[in-house]
């Protein structure tokens, strides 16, 4: 049990940062997906 506490302390911060970044990137990826769909539609209308 004594070995578990430092392990969680050392790993907790990187895990929290990773989750934070994943949540932030998710929204940007959604916007990028929408933009790609709109671009595909615009190109499709040109031809």
C-alpha positions in Angstrom: 0.0 0.0 0.0 2.9 2.4 0.8 4.2 1.9 -2.7 0.8 2.6 -4.3 0.5 6.2 -3.0 3.7 7.6 -4.8 2.7 5.7 -7.9 -0.7 7.4 -8.0 1.0 10.7 -7.2 3.4 10.3 -10.1 0.9 9.1 -12.6 -2.1 11.1 -11.6 -0.8 14.4 -13.0 0.1 13.0 -16.5 -3.3 11.2 -16.6 -5.1 14.4 -15.7 -3.2 16.4 -18.4 -3.9 13.7 -21.0 -7.6 13.7 -20.2 -7.7 17.5 -20.4 -6.0 17.6 -23.7 -8.2 14.9 -25.2 -11.3 16.8 -24.2 -10.0 20.0 -25.7 -8.9 18.3 -28.9 -12.2 16.5 -29.3 -14.1 19.8 -30.0 -11.5 20.9 -32.5 -11.6 17.6 -34.3 -15.4 17.9 -34.5 -15.1 21.4 -36.1 -12.5 20.0 -38.5 -14.8 17.2 -39.5 -17.6 19.6 -40.2 -15.3 21.8 -42.3 -14.1 18.8 -44.4 -17.7 17.8 -45.1 -18.6 21.3 -46.1 -15.5 21.5 -48.4 -16.5 18.2 -50.0 -20.0 19.4 -50.6 -18.7 22.7 -52.2 -16.3 20.8 -54.4 -19.1 18.4 -55.4 -21.3 21.4 -56.5 -18.5 22.7 -58.7 -18.5 19.7 -60.9 
